[in-house]
């Protein structure tokens, strides 16, 4: 028996020594094959919501004010909570406003799954002296995880967590660093709601429209947006802009379209079908339409995309792209 224990201890010492030999300051050295071998022992990330949100990833959902980010986020939380615990940090609505959305004139309330926790700020709460806001927020998240056992967290919205301009990388990066550390340490799935910095409905939505887009998109494993349709005030569409765990399937040529409606006391996005994004954009004139398309084609060409890739991204024909590119190269 003692020989067996000695053997186990020796193996542990060898592994520790091997680990130390692989360390290089910030970095850890492995061959590509070793990385794949180690990764193969881990679980494949689960698709939590229609290829838009994957387990143990940071996902951004952004849209203009009043489009319905919170409505769709609660709908996402409600669906996921049928199988596992979800924390919904509601930093936007009062209790009464939330009740109104999920009732019929404050009566006949919708019954949520008990796996869904709605979290809000304590009223008249003072930050402990000498404690930084970001640090205390992270400590509070850890306490929520410990008390509930939940590993899926939705934050509505990021603007409420940062007192200064969320479009500034300087002000937003420290909190994003901490959230990213939390993701890895606790195996969290984070859906972060954010505003768009544009209100122009005449052009397609891009990742550049996310507030603080350059910095935040680097942290994000996935990102999608909600667009407002010019066809009807209650129509919305979803567009995928980044996805590391799968192919993007909801691009400009295949956006899911929804109608904003209330059924059985539940305010939600009701699926209508799939369409091209350009069908929902507001083009004031034919000339404006052409200028927008030419501008987008030029921007994507500079990024190195092929005509076919540009056509797929903008939801137009490859022939249109080819014609516009030729016109740009040989202006008459």
Secondary structure, DSSP 8 states (H G I E B T S, - for coil): -HHHHHHHHHHHHHHHHHHHHHEETTEE---HHHHHHHHHTS----EEETTTEETT-EEEEEE-TTS-HHHHHHHHHHHHTTTS-EEEEE-S--HHHHHHHTSBTTBS-----TTEEEE---TT----TT--HHHHHHHHHHHHHHHH---EEEEE-GGGG-SS-TT-HHHHHHHHHHHHHHHHHHT-EEEEEEEBS---TTS---GGGBTTHHHHHHH-SEEEEEEE-SS-TTEEEEEEEEESSS---SSTTSEEEEEEEEETTEEEEEEEEEE-GGGGS--SSHHHHHHHHHHHHHHHHHTT--HHHHHHHHTS-HHHHHHHHHHHHS--
